[in-house]
Amino acid sequence: MKVFIAGGGPAGLYAAYLIKKRRPAAAITLVEQNPAGATFGFGVVFSDKALDFLRDDDPETHALVTPAMETWTDLTINHRGEEICIDGIGFAAIGRLKLLKLLQQRLASVGVTPRYETTMREPPDPADYDLIIAADGVNSIIRAAHAEFGTTISPLANKFIWYGTTKTFATLTQTFVRTRDGHFNAHHYRYAADMSTFLVECDAPTWQRTGFAGMSEADTRQVCETIFAATLDGHPLVTNRSLWRNFPNVWNDRWHHRNMVLVGDALRTAHFSIGTGTRLALEDVIALVRALDANGFDVANALPAYQAARRPVVEKLVGAANASAAWYESFPQHMELPPWDFAWSYIQRSGRIDPEKLRSVAPHFVAGYEASRGKKALA
């Protein structure tokens, strides 16, 4: 069996590993345009129970990756100078480059060597392979070459820029700041003992008024350091291809065409505010390989089975991500709320935690919220 995988991110690496593990005779070609040690961004955050979804299917990878993760149980909201803790939510994080290196290690254990620094000038010919997996991200070359996927890409209005910092944080924290030019938010969390992700977001009018359009990368970093000086506490922001972006909502009506199939961000995106992008990508791959295995690696039957089994789960999670993104698109208006009401609005934004479930998960937060209202607000 000849398999072509485009993209050496987590989805592509893990797909190659799982297929080779289950089909040792498979000839796998994995191409990635960047060097093996390069990556965009800093940390990857996972909600809920980190990588527990790997335990049943792949305990070896679970045992390798989990000890390398930073974990915590609370979430912190900073608004109008008040710090509010939302207990019991649960997160874990790992450096993106660290995760890639661990997955590269797993891939080497089954004898597959990716072809790094290899740019696809054009998509592979489906006639040359039994299976083609597009794990080449938001700007997928394979997906773009085939209108049959029914791709929709809808950029959001807010601007965001991804930094790291040597300042470490006890929890995943959302810090909201108002300046004379407008409203800013920072998503920040530690992903190693000495490093954190620090993602800055603002609405489009704020971005324009601040003058970011005419700034260099160095000037932009300096302005962001000034805006969040109290949060950074003297620590610098660290750049890594740190450019302003608009988050792209990617969706495909059809997940496969002929012997080609989409996974990860090539298939769909999930807003960074709910921490599910990498998890969704890895779960896509697990579902795909399960479908291949269950169908004797008959691609014609396996790809529809993959979509049928996986799509309902993805639609639910993407729906929650879209609801969260919509909240962030209006976060300047939400910032008019008092701190506790603001935190309540924040934790309810995706619709995944109803009030009674929140009471059981985060009893201290709910008690604080009710006290702020001067009554049993959820009674």
Contacts in CASP RR format, 6 or more apart in sequence:
PFRMAT RR
TARGET T0000
AUTHOR 0000-0000-0000
METHOD contacts of the structure
MODEL  1
MKVFIAGGGPAGLYAAYLIKKRRPAAAITLVEQNPAGATFGFGVVFSDKA
LDFLRDDDPETHALVTPAMETWTDLTINHRGEEICIDGIGFAAIGRLKLL
KLLQQRLASVGVTPRYETTMREPPDPADYDLIIAADGVNSIIRAAHAEFG
TTISPLANKFIWYGTTKTFATLTQTFVRTRDGHFNAHHYRYAADMSTFLV
ECDAPTWQRTGFAGMSEADTRQVCETIFAATLDGHPLVTNRSLWRNFPNV
WNDRWHHRNMVLVGDALRTAHFSIGTGTRLALEDVIALVRALDANGFDVA
NALPAYQAARRPVVEKLVGAANASAAWYESFPQHMELPPWDFAWSYIQRS
GRIDPEKLRSVAPHFVAGYEASRGKKALA
1 23 0 8 1.000
1 25 0 8 1.000
1 26 0 8 1.000
1 27 0 8 1.000
1 130 0 8 1.000
1 131 0 8 1.000
1 297 0 8 1.000
2 26 0 8 1.000
2 27 0 8 1.000
2 29 0 8 1.000
2 128 0 8 1.000
2 129 0 8 1.000
2 130 0 8 1.000
2 131 0 8 1.000
3 16 0 8 1.000
3 19 0 8 1.000
3 26 0 8 1.000
3 27 0 8 1.000
3 28 0 8 1.000
3 29 0 8 1.000
3 129 0 8 1.000
3 130 0 8 1.000
3 131 0 8 1.000
3 132 0 8 1.000
3 133 0 8 1.000
4 29 0 8 1.000
4 31 0 8 1.000
4 124 0 8 1.000
4 128 0 8 1.000
4 129 0 8 1.000
4 131 0 8 1.000
4 132 0 8 1.000
4 133 0 8 1.000
5 12 0 8 1.000
5 15 0 8 1.000
5 16 0 8 1.000
5 28 0 8 1.000
5 29 0 8 1.000
5 30 0 8 1.000
5 31 0 8 1.000
5 132 0 8 1.000
5 133 0 8 1.000
5 135 0 8 1.000
6 31 0 8 1.000
6 120 0 8 1.000
6 123 0 8 1.000
6 124 0 8 1.000
6 132 0 8 1.000
6 133 0 8 1.000
6 134 0 8 1.000
6 135 0 8 1.000
6 136 0 8 1.000
6 140 0 8 1.000
6 141 0 8 1.000
6 142 0 8 1.000
7 30 0 8 1.000
7 31 0 8 1.000
7 32 0 8 1.000
7 33 0 8 1.000
7 135 0 8 1.000
7 136 0 8 1.000
7 137 0 8 1.000
8 30 0 8 1.000
8 31 0 8 1.000
8 32 0 8 1.000
8 100 0 8 1.000
8 114 0 8 1.000
8 135 0 8 1.000
9 32 0 8 1.000
9 39 0 8 1.000
9 100 0 8 1.000
9 103 0 8 1.000
9 135 0 8 1.000
10 44 0 8 1.000
10 99 0 8 1.000
10 100 0 8 1.000
10 103 0 8 1.000
10 278 0 8 1.000
10 281 0 8 1.000
10 282 0 8 1.000
11 135 0 8 1.000
11 263 0 8 1.000
11 264 0 8 1.000
11 265 0 8 1.000
11 281 0 8 1.000
11 282 0 8 1.000
11 284 0 8 1.000
11 285 0 8 1.000
12 30 0 8 1.000
12 133 0 8 1.000
12 135 0 8 1.000
12 263 0 8 1.000
12 285 0 8 1.000
13 30 0 8 1.000
13 100 0 8 1.000
13 103 0 8 1.000
13 104 0 8 1.000
13 106 0 8 1.000
13 107 0 8 1.000
13 114 0 8 1.000
14 61 0 8 1.000
14 103 0 8 1.000
14 106 0 8 1.000
14 282 0 8 1.000
14 285 0 8 1.000
15 133 0 8 1.000
15 135 0 8 1.000
15 263 0 8 1.000
15 285 0 8 1.000
15 288 0 8 1.000
15 289 0 8 1.000
16 28 0 8 1.000
16 30 0 8 1.000
16 107 0 8 1.000
16 112 0 8 1.000
16 114 0 8 1.000
17 61 0 8 1.000
17 103 0 8 1.000
17 106 0 8 1.000
17 107 0 8 1.000
17 109 0 8 1.000
17 110 0 8 1.000
17 112 0 8 1.000
18 58 0 8 1.000
18 285 0 8 1.000
18 286 0 8 1.000
18 289 0 8 1.000
19 26 0 8 1.000
19 28 0 8 1.000
19 289 0 8 1.000
19 292 0 8 1.000
20 26 0 8 1.000
20 28 0 8 1.000
20 107 0 8 1.000
20 110 0 8 1.000
20 111 0 8 1.000
20 112 0 8 1.000
21 110 0 8 1.000
22 289 0 8 1.000
22 292 0 8 1.000
22 293 0 8 1.000
23 297 0 8 1.000
24 110 0 8 1.000
28 112 0 8 1.000
29 115 0 8 1.000
29 129 0 8 1.000
30 107 0 8 1.000
30 112 0 8 1.000
30 114 0 8 1.000
30 115 0 8 1.000
31 114 0 8 1.000
31 115 0 8 1.000
31 118 0 8 1.000
31 120 0 8 1.000
32 114 0 8 1.000
32 115 0 8 1.000
32 116 0 8 1.000
32 117 0 8 1.000
32 118 0 8 1.000
33 117 0 8 1.000
33 118 0 8 1.000
33 119 0 8 1.000
33 120 0 8 1.000
34 116 0 8 1.000
34 117 0 8 1.000
35 116 0 8 1.000
35 117 0 8 1.000
36 104 0 8 1.000
36 114 0 8 1.000
36 116 0 8 1.000
37 97 0 8 1.000
37 100 0 8 1.000
37 101 0 8 1.000
39 96 0 8 1.000
39 97 0 8 1.000
39 100 0 8 1.000
39 240 0 8 1.000
40 96 0 8 1.000
40 162 0 8 1.000
40 240 0 8 1.000
40 241 0 8 1.000
41 96 0 8 1.000
41 162 0 8 1.000
41 164 0 8 1.000
41 197 0 8 1.000
41 240 0 8 1.000
41 241 0 8 1.000
42 95 0 8 1.000
42 96 0 8 1.000
42 162 0 8 1.000
42 163 0 8 1.000
42 164 0 8 1.000
42 191 0 8 1.000
42 195 0 8 1.000
42 196 0 8 1.000
42 197 0 8 1.000
42 198 0 8 1.000
42 238 0 8 1.000
42 240 0 8 1.000
43 93 0 8 1.000
43 94 0 8 1.000
43 95 0 8 1.000
43 96 0 8 1.000
43 189 0 8 1.000
43 191 0 8 1.000
43 195 0 8 1.000
43 197 0 8 1.000
44 93 0 8 1.000
44 94 0 8 1.000
44 95 0 8 1.000
44 96 0 8 1.000
44 99 0 8 1.000
44 191 0 8 1.000
44 278 0 8 1.000
45 91 0 8 1.000
45 92 0 8 1.000
45 93 0 8 1.000
45 172 0 8 1.000
45 189 0 8 1.000
45 191 0 8 1.000
45 197 0 8 1.000
45 275 0 8 1.000
46 69 0 8 1.000
46 91 0 8 1.000
46 92 0 8 1.000
46 93 0 8 1.000
46 275 0 8 1.000
46 276 0 8 1.000
46 278 0 8 1.000
46 279 0 8 1.000
47 89 0 8 1.000
47 90 0 8 1.000
47 91 0 8 1.000
47 274 0 8 1.000
47 275 0 8 1.000
47 276 0 8 1.000
47 279 0 8 1.000
48 90 0 8 1.000
49 90 0 8 1.000
49 92 0 8 1.000
50 66 0 8 1.000
50 69 0 8 1.000
50 71 0 8 1.000
50 91 0 8 1.000
50 92 0 8 1.000
51 62 0 8 1.000
51 65 0 8 1.000
51 66 0 8 1.000
51 69 0 8 1.000
51 92 0 8 1.000
51 279 0 8 1.000
51 282 0 8 1.000
52 62 0 8 1.000
53 279 0 8 1.000
53 282 0 8 1.000
53 283 0 8 1.000
53 286 0 8 1.000
54 61 0 8 1.000
54 62 0 8 1.000
54 65 0 8 1.000
54 282 0 8 1.000
54 286 0 8 1.000
55 62 0 8 1.000
57 286 0 8 1.000
57 290 0 8 1.000
58 286 0 8 1.000
60 106 0 8 1.000
61 102 0 8 1.000
61 103 0 8 1.000
61 106 0 8 1.000
64 102 0 8 1.000
64 105 0 8 1.000
64 106 0 8 1.000
65 94 0 8 1.000
65 99 0 8 1.000
65 102 0 8 1.000
68 94 0 8 1.000
68 98 0 8 1.000
68 99 0 8 1.000
68 102 0 8 1.000
69 92 0 8 1.000
69 93 0 8 1.000
69 94 0 8 1.000
70 92 0 8 1.000
70 93 0 8 1.000
70 94 0 8 1.000
70 189 0 8 1.000
70 190 0 8 1.000
70 191 0 8 1.000
70 192 0 8 1.000
70 193 0 8 1.000
71 90 0 8 1.000
71 91 0 8 1.000
71 92 0 8 1.000
71 93 0 8 1.000
72 90 0 8 1.000
72 91 0 8 1.000
72 92 0 8 1.000
72 170 0 8 1.000
72 171 0 8 1.000
72 172 0 8 1.000
73 87 0 8 1.000
73 88 0 8 1.000
73 89 0 8 1.000
73 90 0 8 1.000
73 91 0 8 1.000
74 85 0 8 1.000
74 86 0 8 1.000
74 87 0 8 1.000
74 88 0 8 1.000
74 89 0 8 1.000
74 90 0 8 1.000
74 170 0 8 1.000
74 171 0 8 1.000
75 85 0 8 1.000
75 86 0 8 1.000
75 89 0 8 1.000
75 90 0 8 1.000
75 91 0 8 1.000
75 171 0 8 1.000
75 172 0 8 1.000
75 173 0 8 1.000
75 174 0 8 1.000
75 347 0 8 1.000
76 83 0 8 1.000
76 84 0 8 1.000
76 85 0 8 1.000
76 86 0 8 1.000
76 169 0 8 1.000
76 170 0 8 1.000
76 171 0 8 1.000
76 172 0 8 1.000
76 173 0 8 1.000
76 174 0 8 1.000
77 83 0 8 1.000
77 84 0 8 1.000
77 86 0 8 1.000
77 173 0 8 1.000
77 174 0 8 1.000
77 176 0 8 1.000
77 339 0 8 1.000
77 342 0 8 1.000
77 343 0 8 1.000
77 346 0 8 1.000
78 84 0 8 1.000
78 173 0 8 1.000
78 174 0 8 1.000
78 175 0 8 1.000
78 176 0 8 1.000
78 231 0 8 1.000
79 176 0 8 1.000
79 335 0 8 1.000
79 339 0 8 1.000
79 342 0 8 1.000
79 343 0 8 1.000
80 338 0 8 1.000
80 339 0 8 1.000
81 339 0 8 1.000
82 339 0 8 1.000
84 339 0 8 1.000
84 340 0 8 1.000
84 343 0 8 1.000
84 365 0 8 1.000
85 171 0 8 1.000
85 364 0 8 1.000
85 365 0 8 1.000
86 343 0 8 1.000
86 347 0 8 1.000
86 362 0 8 1.000
86 365 0 8 1.000
87 361 0 8 1.000
87 362 0 8 1.000
87 363 0 8 1.000
87 364 0 8 1.000
87 365 0 8 1.000
88 361 0 8 1.000
88 362 0 8 1.000
89 361 0 8 1.000
89 362 0 8 1.000
91 171 0 8 1.000
91 172 0 8 1.000
91 189 0 8 1.000
93 172 0 8 1.000
93 189 0 8 1.000
93 190 0 8 1.000
93 191 0 8 1.000
93 197 0 8 1.000
94 191 0 8 1.000
94 192 0 8 1.000
95 191 0 8 1.000
95 192 0 8 1.000
95 195 0 8 1.000
98 192 0 8 1.000
99 278 0 8 1.000
104 114 0 8 1.000
107 113 0 8 1.000
107 114 0 8 1.000
120 136 0 8 1.000
120 141 0 8 1.000
122 141 0 8 1.000
122 145 0 8 1.000
123 141 0 8 1.000
123 142 0 8 1.000
123 145 0 8 1.000
123 146 0 8 1.000
124 132 0 8 1.000
124 142 0 8 1.000
126 132 0 8 1.000
126 258 0 8 1.000
126 259 0 8 1.000
126 260 0 8 1.000
129 259 0 8 1.000
130 259 0 8 1.000
130 299 0 8 1.000
131 259 0 8 1.000
131 261 0 8 1.000
131 292 0 8 1.000
131 299 0 8 1.000
132 142 0 8 1.000
132 259 0 8 1.000
132 260 0 8 1.000
132 261 0 8 1.000
133 260 0 8 1.000
133 261 0 8 1.000
133 263 0 8 1.000
133 288 0 8 1.000
134 140 0 8 1.000
134 142 0 8 1.000
134 143 0 8 1.000
134 260 0 8 1.000
134 261 0 8 1.000
134 262 0 8 1.000
134 263 0 8 1.000
134 266 0 8 1.000
134 267 0 8 1.000
135 263 0 8 1.000
135 264 0 8 1.000
135 266 0 8 1.000
135 281 0 8 1.000
135 285 0 8 1.000
136 142 0 8 1.000
136 143 0 8 1.000
136 266 0 8 1.000
137 264 0 8 1.000
137 265 0 8 1.000
137 266 0 8 1.000
138 153 0 8 1.000
138 248 0 8 1.000
138 250 0 8 1.000
138 265 0 8 1.000
138 266 0 8 1.000
138 269 0 8 1.000
140 262 0 8 1.000
140 265 0 8 1.000
140 266 0 8 1.000
142 260 0 8 1.000
142 262 0 8 1.000
142 266 0 8 1.000
143 149 0 8 1.000
143 151 0 8 1.000
143 252 0 8 1.000
143 262 0 8 1.000
143 266 0 8 1.000
144 151 0 8 1.000
146 257 0 8 1.000
146 260 0 8 1.000
148 254 0 8 1.000
148 257 0 8 1.000
149 252 0 8 1.000
149 253 0 8 1.000
149 254 0 8 1.000
149 255 0 8 1.000
149 257 0 8 1.000
149 262 0 8 1.000
150 252 0 8 1.000
150 253 0 8 1.000
150 254 0 8 1.000
151 250 0 8 1.000
151 251 0 8 1.000
151 252 0 8 1.000
151 253 0 8 1.000
152 249 0 8 1.000
152 250 0 8 1.000
152 251 0 8 1.000
152 252 0 8 1.000
152 253 0 8 1.000
153 248 0 8 1.000
153 249 0 8 1.000
153 250 0 8 1.000
154 248 0 8 1.000
154 249 0 8 1.000
155 246 0 8 1.000
155 247 0 8 1.000
155 248 0 8 1.000
155 249 0 8 1.000
156 246 0 8 1.000
156 247 0 8 1.000
156 248 0 8 1.000
156 249 0 8 1.000
156 271 0 8 1.000
156 325 0 8 1.000
156 329 0 8 1.000
157 203 0 8 1.000
157 204 0 8 1.000
157 246 0 8 1.000
157 329 0 8 1.000
158 201 0 8 1.000
158 202 0 8 1.000
158 203 0 8 1.000
158 204 0 8 1.000
158 246 0 8 1.000
158 247 0 8 1.000
158 328 0 8 1.000
158 329 0 8 1.000
159 201 0 8 1.000
159 202 0 8 1.000
159 203 0 8 1.000
159 204 0 8 1.000
159 207 0 8 1.000
159 212 0 8 1.000
159 244 0 8 1.000
159 245 0 8 1.000
159 246 0 8 1.000
160 199 0 8 1.000
160 200 0 8 1.000
160 201 0 8 1.000
160 202 0 8 1.000
160 244 0 8 1.000
160 245 0 8 1.000
160 246 0 8 1.000
160 247 0 8 1.000
160 272 0 8 1.000
161 199 0 8 1.000
161 200 0 8 1.000
161 220 0 8 1.000
161 224 0 8 1.000
161 242 0 8 1.000
161 243 0 8 1.000
161 244 0 8 1.000
161 245 0 8 1.000
162 197 0 8 1.000
162 199 0 8 1.000
162 240 0 8 1.000
162 242 0 8 1.000
163 197 0 8 1.000
163 198 0 8 1.000
163 199 0 8 1.000
163 200 0 8 1.000
163 221 0 8 1.000
163 224 0 8 1.000
163 237 0 8 1.000
163 238 0 8 1.000
163 239 0 8 1.000
163 240 0 8 1.000
163 242 0 8 1.000
164 195 0 8 1.000
164 196 0 8 1.000
164 197 0 8 1.000
164 198 0 8 1.000
164 237 0 8 1.000
164 238 0 8 1.000
164 239 0 8 1.000
164 240 0 8 1.000
165 188 0 8 1.000
165 195 0 8 1.000
165 196 0 8 1.000
165 198 0 8 1.000
165 232 0 8 1.000
165 235 0 8 1.000
165 236 0 8 1.000
165 237 0 8 1.000
165 238 0 8 1.000
166 194 0 8 1.000
166 195 0 8 1.000
166 196 0 8 1.000
166 235 0 8 1.000
166 236 0 8 1.000
166 238 0 8 1.000
167 196 0 8 1.000
167 198 0 8 1.000
167 231 0 8 1.000
167 232 0 8 1.000
167 233 0 8 1.000
167 234 0 8 1.000
167 235 0 8 1.000
168 190 0 8 1.000
168 193 0 8 1.000
168 194 0 8 1.000
168 195 0 8 1.000
168 196 0 8 1.000
169 188 0 8 1.000
169 189 0 8 1.000
169 190 0 8 1.000
169 196 0 8 1.000
170 190 0 8 1.000
171 189 0 8 1.000
172 187 0 8 1.000
172 188 0 8 1.000
172 189 0 8 1.000
173 186 0 8 1.000
173 187 0 8 1.000
173 188 0 8 1.000
173 189 0 8 1.000
174 185 0 8 1.000
174 186 0 8 1.000
174 187 0 8 1.000
174 346 0 8 1.000
175 185 0 8 1.000
175 186 0 8 1.000
175 188 0 8 1.000
175 228 0 8 1.000
175 231 0 8 1.000
176 183 0 8 1.000
176 184 0 8 1.000
176 185 0 8 1.000
176 331 0 8 1.000
176 335 0 8 1.000
176 342 0 8 1.000
177 183 0 8 1.000
177 184 0 8 1.000
177 185 0 8 1.000
177 186 0 8 1.000
177 227 0 8 1.000
177 228 0 8 1.000
178 184 0 8 1.000
178 335 0 8 1.000
179 206 0 8 1.000
179 210 0 8 1.000
179 227 0 8 1.000
181 206 0 8 1.000
181 209 0 8 1.000
181 210 0 8 1.000
181 211 0 8 1.000
182 202 0 8 1.000
182 203 0 8 1.000
182 205 0 8 1.000
182 206 0 8 1.000
182 209 0 8 1.000
182 210 0 8 1.000
182 332 0 8 1.000
183 202 0 8 1.000
183 203 0 8 1.000
183 206 0 8 1.000
183 331 0 8 1.000
183 332 0 8 1.000
183 335 0 8 1.000
184 200 0 8 1.000
184 201 0 8 1.000
184 202 0 8 1.000
184 206 0 8 1.000
184 227 0 8 1.000
184 228 0 8 1.000
185 200 0 8 1.000
185 201 0 8 1.000
185 202 0 8 1.000
185 328 0 8 1.000
185 331 0 8 1.000
186 198 0 8 1.000
186 199 0 8 1.000
186 200 0 8 1.000
186 201 0 8 1.000
186 228 0 8 1.000
186 231 0 8 1.000
187 197 0 8 1.000
187 198 0 8 1.000
187 199 0 8 1.000
187 201 0 8 1.000
187 272 0 8 1.000
187 273 0 8 1.000
188 196 0 8 1.000
188 197 0 8 1.000
188 198 0 8 1.000
188 199 0 8 1.000
188 231 0 8 1.000
189 196 0 8 1.000
189 197 0 8 1.000
190 196 0 8 1.000
191 197 0 8 1.000
195 238 0 8 1.000
198 228 0 8 1.000
198 232 0 8 1.000
198 237 0 8 1.000
199 272 0 8 1.000
200 224 0 8 1.000
200 227 0 8 1.000
200 228 0 8 1.000
201 328 0 8 1.000
201 331 0 8 1.000
202 210 0 8 1.000
203 329 0 8 1.000
203 331 0 8 1.000
203 332 0 8 1.000
206 332 0 8 1.000
207 213 0 8 1.000
207 244 0 8 1.000
210 223 0 8 1.000
212 220 0 8 1.000
212 223 0 8 1.000
212 244 0 8 1.000
215 223 0 8 1.000
217 239 0 8 1.000
217 242 0 8 1.000
217 243 0 8 1.000
220 242 0 8 1.000
220 244 0 8 1.000
221 237 0 8 1.000
221 239 0 8 1.000
221 242 0 8 1.000
224 237 0 8 1.000
225 232 0 8 1.000
225 236 0 8 1.000
225 237 0 8 1.000
247 269 0 8 1.000
247 271 0 8 1.000
247 272 0 8 1.000
247 325 0 8 1.000
248 269 0 8 1.000
249 269 0 8 1.000
249 271 0 8 1.000
249 322 0 8 1.000
249 325 0 8 1.000
250 265 0 8 1.000
250 266 0 8 1.000
250 267 0 8 1.000
250 268 0 8 1.000
250 269 0 8 1.000
251 268 0 8 1.000
251 318 0 8 1.000
252 262 0 8 1.000
252 267 0 8 1.000
252 268 0 8 1.000
254 307 0 8 1.000
255 261 0 8 1.000
255 262 0 8 1.000
255 267 0 8 1.000
255 303 0 8 1.000
255 306 0 8 1.000
255 307 0 8 1.000
255 310 0 8 1.000
255 311 0 8 1.000
256 262 0 8 1.000
256 303 0 8 1.000
256 304 0 8 1.000
256 306 0 8 1.000
256 307 0 8 1.000
259 299 0 8 1.000
259 300 0 8 1.000
259 303 0 8 1.000
261 288 0 8 1.000
261 303 0 8 1.000
261 306 0 8 1.000
263 281 0 8 1.000
263 284 0 8 1.000
263 285 0 8 1.000
263 288 0 8 1.000
264 277 0 8 1.000
264 280 0 8 1.000
264 281 0 8 1.000
264 284 0 8 1.000
264 285 0 8 1.000
265 277 0 8 1.000
265 281 0 8 1.000
267 284 0 8 1.000
267 314 0 8 1.000
268 280 0 8 1.000
268 314 0 8 1.000
268 318 0 8 1.000
269 277 0 8 1.000
270 276 0 8 1.000
270 277 0 8 1.000
270 280 0 8 1.000
270 317 0 8 1.000
270 318 0 8 1.000
270 321 0 8 1.000
271 321 0 8 1.000
271 322 0 8 1.000
271 324 0 8 1.000
271 325 0 8 1.000
271 328 0 8 1.000
273 321 0 8 1.000
273 324 0 8 1.000
273 325 0 8 1.000
273 327 0 8 1.000
273 328 0 8 1.000
274 317 0 8 1.000
274 320 0 8 1.000
274 321 0 8 1.000
274 324 0 8 1.000
274 350 0 8 1.000
276 317 0 8 1.000
276 321 0 8 1.000
280 314 0 8 1.000
280 317 0 8 1.000
283 310 0 8 1.000
283 313 0 8 1.000
284 310 0 8 1.000
284 314 0 8 1.000
287 306 0 8 1.000
287 309 0 8 1.000
287 310 0 8 1.000
288 302 0 8 1.000
288 306 0 8 1.000
288 310 0 8 1.000
290 306 0 8 1.000
290 309 0 8 1.000
291 302 0 8 1.000
291 303 0 8 1.000
291 305 0 8 1.000
291 306 0 8 1.000
291 309 0 8 1.000
292 299 0 8 1.000
292 302 0 8 1.000
292 306 0 8 1.000
294 302 0 8 1.000
294 305 0 8 1.000
295 301 0 8 1.000
295 302 0 8 1.000
295 305 0 8 1.000
296 302 0 8 1.000
320 350 0 8 1.000
320 351 0 8 1.000
320 352 0 8 1.000
321 350 0 8 1.000
323 349 0 8 1.000
323 350 0 8 1.000
323 351 0 8 1.000
324 349 0 8 1.000
324 350 0 8 1.000
326 349 0 8 1.000
327 334 0 8 1.000
327 345 0 8 1.000
327 346 0 8 1.000
327 349 0 8 1.000
327 350 0 8 1.000
328 349 0 8 1.000
334 342 0 8 1.000
334 345 0 8 1.000
334 346 0 8 1.000
335 342 0 8 1.000
337 345 0 8 1.000
338 372 0 8 1.000
339 372 0 8 1.000
340 368 0 8 1.000
340 369 0 8 1.000
340 372 0 8 1.000
340 373 0 8 1.000
341 372 0 8 1.000
343 365 0 8 1.000
343 369 0 8 1.000
344 369 0 8 1.000
347 353 0 8 1.000
347 358 0 8 1.000
347 362 0 8 1.000
347 365 0 8 1.000
348 358 0 8 1.000
353 361 0 8 1.000
355 366 0 8 1.000
355 378 0 8 1.000
356 378 0 8 1.000
358 365 0 8 1.000
358 366 0 8 1.000
359 366 0 8 1.000
359 378 0 8 1.000
366 378 0 8 1.000
369 377 0 8 1.000
370 376 0 8 1.000
370 377 0 8 1.000
370 378 0 8 1.000
END
